[in-house]
């Protein structure tokens, strides 16, 4: 069943985010952020069906390279709170094939963003769980005719009724900041939402599907929603000047809340549909337990209900993705992942230990070869008759001059004594082993980090399931106690 979902977010350096990191994650690539030197490697990420960069006519051709594009964005944005990119996430209709969905995304991106001067970097994700979706990252700054980054905004002076600039007490002239493009206008978000709905419905019709989606709010569709509040003249004028107000923030939160409720209801409908299609077991599955518990619970506010259903939906998605049927399989999965993490951690420690040993062998082997001649020269020195008459000790003098080099050689000789018996030092073999061990260490460390995050996630899932089921068990106990009390009153 096709569902409508379109979310718009800003990737901002001020919130600790990076356009390079976001692009690498969505495309499943390894990209180094030249702004801070951090390398983001997501080459192990699965479920990435397609990635593509679409450029407007006046963008440099080299920006077709993902690393070049987003590093250029990071470079041009100097401020510590710069807005780096806009991200749009879309739910793709399951009725369309992969090829049709790709054409759908291309058409929508080209007509609504690329033709308006934005670079678009999109990725289509599909893990096979019935939730295909697309991430679209868009540049925030226009291009000049010379294919260089332009300004996001310009300063315009406020004029009095005679057309003269208004001078402030500070000596500066009164001015306002005017955007050079209309991409940040509040009306744009609704326009993009509407265009997505129209584009999807056109593709569904072209491919003979009866399903349709609707971008409108619940109120516009005659459905229940949380009411917004009246802004008033003062607050309205402030919002129009781009100054957030408490009432404006509340209304924006309400709109987001209502969109999320709609999306969650559709997601829960799909979960319930999926449950009905499963075989009827004598014992309820873990998903059925969670679903039944969530349906029985009472919520003080709609916001509270939305938050709890969001958590439950995330738990159910994880359980489905990992083929978990009941408590036992959940705990087995937890144990399995903890054991795997333990094995990988021990293997990593073993590799690091061997790497440290080989590195020391290489270092000592280098010292042995470098200072061997000095040590042999030191050993060959014999005092002459003249030295003895003058009571000189040339060997001691040589030692004092080359004390550090001789000490390094002697330390190397002690370290390598078992290898010296075999003849030539295997320095070439050690260096080859070090290179191999370094690569293996990096691979194991990447696996360890991924597993560590996976273990953290499944531990959170286990705790979340335990909380839901524990509340359900308490509710059942209270209901049984109430039934007993009622039976007592009946007598």
C-alpha positions in Angstrom: 0.0 0.0 0.0 1.5 3.3 -1.1 2.0 5.8 1.8 2.8 9.5 1.8 5.9 10.5 3.7 8.1 13.5 3.0 10.3 15.0 5.6 12.6 18.0 5.2 15.6 18.6 7.5 18.6 20.9 7.5 22.1 19.5 8.0 23.9 22.2 10.1 27.4 22.4 11.4 26.0 24.2 14.4 24.3 21.0 15.5 27.5 19.0 15.1 26.7 17.5 11.7 28.7 17.2 8.5 27.5 17.2 4.9 30.4 14.9 4.0 29.4 12.4 6.8 25.8 12.5 5.8 26.6 11.9 2.1 29.0 9.1 2.9 26.4 7.4 5.1 23.5 7.7 2.6 25.7 6.5 -0.3 27.6 3.8 1.6 30.9 5.2 0.7 34.3 6.2 2.3 34.9 9.9 2.2 37.4 12.1 4.1 36.1 15.5 5.3 38.8 18.0 4.4 37.3 20.5 6.8 38.2 18.6 9.9 40.3 15.7 8.5 37.8 13.0 9.7 37.3 10.0 7.4 33.7 8.6 7.3 33.6 5.0 6.1 30.2 3.4 5.5 31.2 0.9 2.8 29.8 -1.9 5.0 26.3 -0.4 5.0 23.7 -2.5 3.2 20.4 -1.8 1.5 21.7 0.8 -0.9 20.0 0.3 -4.2 21.2 3.3 -6.2 23.1 6.6 -5.8 23.3 9.5 -8.2 24.3 13.2 -8.4 22.3 15.5 -10.6 23.8 19.0 -11.4 22.2 22.2 -12.7 23.6 23.7 -15.9 25.8 26.3 -14.1 27.5 23.9 -11.7 31.1 22.8 -12.2 31.3 19.3 -13.8 33.7 18.0 -11.2 30.8 18.2 -8.6 29.5 15.0 -10.1 32.1 13.4 -7.7 30.4 13.1 -4.3 33.6 13.8 -2.4 34.4 16.9 -4.4 30.9 18.3 -4.2 30.4 18.0 -0.4 34.0 19.0 0.5 33.4 22.1 -1.7 30.3 22.8 0.4 32.2 22.3 3.6 34.9 24.7 2.4 32.7 27.6 1.2 30.7 27.6 4.4 33.0 29.3 6.9 30.8 29.8 10.0 30.7 27.3 12.8 26.9 27.3 12.6 26.6 27.2 8.8 23.7 25.4 7.2 25.4 22.9 4.9 22.7 21.0 3.1 18.9 20.4 3.0 17.8 16.7 3.2 14.5 15.4 1.9 13.5 11.9 2.8 10.7 10.2 0.7 8.8 7.0 1.1 8.7 5.2 -2.3 5.5 3.4 -3.4 5.9 -0.4 -3.0 3.6 -0.8 -6.0 6.3 0.4 -8.4 9.3 -1.6 -9.5 12.8 -0.5 -8.6 13.3 0.9 -12.1 10.1 2.8 -12.0 10.9 4.2 -8.5 14.3 5.4 -9.9 12.6 7.2 -12.8 10.1 8.7 -10.3 12.9 10.1 -8.0 14.9 11.4 -11.0 11.9 13.3 -12.4 10.9 14.8 -9.1 14.5 15.9 -8.3 15.1 17.3 -11.7 11.9 19.4 -12.0 11.8 20.7 -8.4 15.4 21.2 -7.4 18.0 20.8 -10.2 16.2 23.0 -12.7 16.0 25.7 -9.9 19.8 25.7 -9.5 20.5 23.1 -6.7 22.9 20.2 -6.8 21.1 17.0 -5.8 22.7 13.9 -4.4 20.2 11.2 -3.9 20.3 7.6 -2.7 17.6 4.9 -2.8 17.6 2.5 0.1 15.7 -0.8 0.3 16.5 -3.4 2.9 13.8 -5.7 1.7 11.4 -5.0 4.6 8.8 -3.3 2.6 10.0 0.2 3.3 11.8 1.5 0.2 12.8 5.2 0.5 15.0 7.8 -0.9 17.3 10.4 0.7 17.9 13.6 -1.3 20.7 16.0 -0.2 20.5 19.5 -1.7 23.0 22.3 -1.8 21.9 25.6 -0.1 23.9 28.1 -2.0 23.2 29.2 -5.7 25.8 29.3 -8.5 26.9 32.4 -10.4 27.1 32.5 -14.2 30.8 31.8 -13.9 30.0 28.5 -12.2 31.2 29.6 -8.7 29.3 29.6 -5.4 27.1 32.6 -5.0 25.8 34.4 -1.9 22.9 33.0 0.1 21.7 36.4 1.0 22.4 40.1 0.3 22.0 43.3 2.4 19.4 45.8 1.4 19.1 49.2 3.0 15.8 50.4 4.5 14.8 53.7 3.0 12.6 56.5 4.5 9.6 58.0 2.7 12.0 60.3 0.8 14.1 57.4 -0.5 17.0 58.1 1.8 18.9 55.5 3.9 18.0 55.6 7.6 21.0 56.2 9.9 21.0 54.5 13.3 22.5 55.7 16.6 25.4 53.4 16.1 26.3 55.2 12.9 25.3 52.3 10.7 22.5 52.4 8.2 19.4 50.4 8.8 19.3 47.3 6.6 17.6 43.9 6.2 19.0 40.6 5.0 17.3 39.4 1.8 17.8 35.8 0.5 19.1 35.5 -3.0 16.9 32.5 -3.7 13.4 31.5 -2.4 14.5 28.0 -1.3 14.0 28.8 2.4 10.5 30.2 2.0 8.0 28.5 4.2 5.7 28.0 1.1 8.4 26.0 -0.6 8.1 23.0 1.8 4.4 22.8 1.1 5.0 23.2 -2.7 7.6 20.3 -2.6 5.2 18.1 -0.6 2.4 18.7 -3.1 4.6 18.1 -6.1 5.8 14.8 -4.6 2.2 13.7 -4.2 1.3 14.7 -7.8 4.4 13.0 -9.2 3.8 9.7 -7.3 0.1 9.6 -8.3 1.1 10.3 -12.0 3.5 7.4 -12.0 1.0 5.1 -10.2 -1.7 6.0 -12.9 0.8 5.5 -15.7 1.6 2.0 -14.4 -2.1 1.0 -13.9 -2.2 1.1 -10.1 -5.3 2.2 -8.3 -3.5 3.4 -5.2 -3.1 7.1 -4.6 -1.4 9.2 -1.9 -2.4 12.6 -0.4 0.0 15.3 0.8 -2.7 17.3 2.6 -3.0 17.6 6.3 -5.6 15.7 8.4 -7.7 18.8 8.7 -7.7 19.4 4.9 -8.8 15.8 4.5 -11.5 16.2 7.1 -9.7 14.1 9.7 -9.0 14.8 13.3 -5.9 16.7 14.2 -4.5 18.8 17.1 -5.6 22.4 16.6 -3.2 25.3 16.1 -3.6 28.6 17.9 -4.2 32.1 16.5 -0.9 34.0 16.1 -2.2 37.5 16.5 -1.0 40.6 14.6 2.3 41.1 16.5 3.4 37.5 16.4 2.4 37.2 12.7 4.5 40.2 11.8 7.5 38.8 13.7 7.1 35.4 11.9 6.9 37.2 8.5 10.2 38.9 9.3 11.8 35.5 10.2 11.7 36.0 14.0 10.5 32.8 15.7 7.7 33.3 18.3 6.4 31.0 21.0 3.1 30.7 19.3 4.7 30.1 15.9 7.0 27.4 17.4 3.9 25.8 19.0 2.0 25.7 15.6 5.1 24.3 13.8 5.3 21.6 16.5 1.6 20.8 16.1 2.0 20.4 12.3 4.9 18.1 12.7 3.0 16.2 15.4 0.0 15.7 13.1 2.1 14.5 10.2 3.9 12.0 12.4 0.6 10.7 13.8 -0.6 10.1 10.2 2.6 8.3 9.3 2.5 6.2 12.5 -1.1 5.2 11.9 -0.3 4.0 8.4 2.8 2.2 9.7 0.8 0.5 12.5 -1.9 -0.5 9.9 0.8 -2.2 7.8 2.1 -3.9 11.0 -1.4 -5.2 11.8 -1.9 -6.3 8.2 1.4 -8.2 8.4 0.4 -9.8 11.6 -2.9 -11.1 10.2 -1.0 -12.7 7.3 1.3 -14.7 9.6 0.5 -18.2 10.6 -1.6 -18.6 13.7 0.6 -20.0 16.5 -0.5 -21.6 19.7 1.7 -19.1 21.5 1.6 -15.4 20.5 4.7 -14.0 18.8 6.7 -11.2 20.3 5.3 -8.8 17.8 1.8 -9.8 18.8 2.6 -9.3 22.4 3.9 -5.8 21.8 1.0 -4.9 19.5 -1.6 -6.1 22.0 0.1 -4.3 24.9 0.2 -1.0 23.0 -3.4 -1.3 22.0 -4.5 -1.8 25.6 -2.5 1.0 27.1 -4.0 4.4 28.0 -2.2 7.6 27.2 -2.6 11.0 28.9 -1.9 13.1 25.7 -1.7 12.6 22.0 1.9 13.6 22.1 2.6 10.8 24.6 0.8 8.3 22.5 2.8 9.3 19.4 6.1 9.0 21.3 5.2 5.5 22.7 3.9 4.2 19.3 7.1 5.5 17.7 9.2 3.5 20.1 7.0 0.4 19.6 7.2 0.7 15.8 11.0 0.9 15.9 11.0 -2.2 18.1 8.7 -4.1 15.8 10.8 -3.1 12.7 14.0 -4.4 14.4 12.3 -7.6 15.4 11.0 -8.2 11.9 14.3 -7.3 10.2 16.1 -9.9 12.4 13.6 -12.7 12.2 12.9 -12.7 15.9 9.8 -14.7 16.9 9.7 -14.8 20.7 11.5 -13.9 23.9 13.8 -16.9 23.6 15.0 -15.9 20.1 15.4 -12.3 21.2 17.6 -13.3 24.1 19.5 -15.8 21.9 20.1 -13.0 19.4 21.4 -10.8 22.2 23.7 -13.5 23.5 24.9 -14.3 19.9 25.8 -10.6 19.3 27.6 -10.3 22.6 29.6 -13.4 21.9 30.5 -12.2 18.4 31.6 -8.9 19.9 33.7 -10.8 22.5 35.4 -12.9 19.7 36.1 -9.9 17.5 37.5 -7.9 20.4 39.8 -10.7 21.4 40.9 -11.2 17.8 41.6 -7.4 17.5 43.7 -7.5 20.7 45.7 -10.5 19.4 46.3 -8.7 16.1 47.4 -5.5 17.9 49.7 -7.6 20.2 51.4 -9.3 17.2 51.6 -6.0 15.3 53.3 -4.4 18.3 55.8 -7.3 18.4 56.6 -7.1 14.6 56.9 -3.3 14.7 59.5 -3.7 17.5 61.3 -6.4 15.5 61.5 -4.1 12.5 62.7 -1.2 14.6 65.4 -3.3 16.3 66.4 -4.9 13.1 66.9 -1.5 11.5 69.1 -0.4 14.5 71.1 -3.6 14.3 72.0 -3.0 10.6 72.5 0.7 11.0 74.9 0.6 14.0 76.6 -2.8 13.4 79.6 -1.2 11.7 80.2 1.3 14.6 80.0 -1.5 17.1 82.5 -3.7 15.2 84.8 -0.7 14.9 84.6 -0.2 18.6 85.5 -3.8 19.3 88.5 -3.7 16.9 90.2 -0.8 18.6 93.5 -1.8 20.4 95.7 0.8 22.2 99.0 1.4 20.6 102.4 1.7 22.4 102.1 5.5 22.2 98.7 5.3 23.7 100.0 3.3 26.6 102.9 5.7 27.2 100.5 8.6 27.1 98.0 6.7 29.3 95.3 7.2 26.6 92.4 4.8 26.1 91.2 5.2 22.5 88.6 2.5 22.9 87.0 4.4 25.8 87.2 7.7 23.9 85.5 6.1 20.9 82.8 4.7 23.2 82.1 8.1 24.7 81.8 9.6 21.2 79.4 6.8 20.0 77.8 5.8 23.3 74.1 6.2 22.0 74.8 4.3 18.8 76.6 1.5 20.6 73.7 1.2 23.2 71.1 1.0 20.4 73.1 -1.7 18.7 73.5 -3.7 21.9 69.8 -3.4 22.7 69.0 -4.6 19.2 71.4 -7.5 19.5 69.7 -8.6 22.7 66.3 -8.3 21.2 67.2 -10.2 18.0 69.5 -12.9 19.5 67.3 -15.8 18.5 67.1 -14.5 14.9 70.8 -13.9 14.6 71.6 -17.6 14.8 69.5 -18.2 11.7 71.6 -15.8 9.6 70.2 -12.8 7.8 67.4 -10.9 9.5 64.0 -11.4 7.9 63.3 -7.6 7.7 61.4 -7.9 4.3 59.2 -10.6 5.7 58.5 -8.6 8.9 57.6 -5.5 6.9 55.2 -7.5 4.7 53.6 -9.0 7.8 53.3 -5.6 9.4 51.5 -4.3 6.3 49.1 -7.3 6.4 48.5 -7.0 10.1 47.8 -3.3 9.8 45.2 -3.9 7.2 43.7 -6.7 9.3 43.6 -4.5 12.4 41.8 -1.8 10.5 39.3 -4.3 9.2 38.8 -5.8 12.6 38.4 -2.4 14.2 35.7 -1.4 11.7 33.9 -4.7 12.4 34.3 -4.1 16.1 32.8 -0.6 15.9 29.9 -1.8 13.8 29.2 -4.8 16.2 29.5 -2.5 19.2 26.8 -0.2 17.8 24.7 -3.3 16.9 25.0 -4.7 20.4 24.0 -1.3 21.9 21.0 -1.2 19.6 19.8 -4.7 20.5 20.4 -4.1 24.2 18.1 -1.1 23.9 15.5 -3.2 22.0 15.6 -5.8 24.7 15.1 -3.2 27.4 12.3 -1.6 25.4 10.5 -4.9 24.9 10.9 -5.7 28.6 9.3 -2.4 29.6 6.3 -2.8 27.3 5.7 -6.4 28.4 6.2 -5.6 32.0 3.6 -2.9 31.9 1.3 -5.3 30.1 1.8 -7.9 32.8 1.1 -5.4 35.5 -2.1 -4.4 33.7 -3.2 -8.0 33.4 -2.5 -8.5 37.2 -4.6 -5.4 38.0 -7.4 -6.6 35.8 -7.5 -10.0 37.5 -7.5 -8.4 40.9 -10.4 -6.1 39.9 -12.3 -9.2 38.6 -11.9 -10.9 41.9 -13.1 -7.8 43.8 -16.1 -7.5 41.4 -17.0 -11.2 42.1 -16.8 -10.5 45.8 -19.2 -7.5 45.4 -21.6 -9.7 43.4 -22.0 -12.1 46.3 
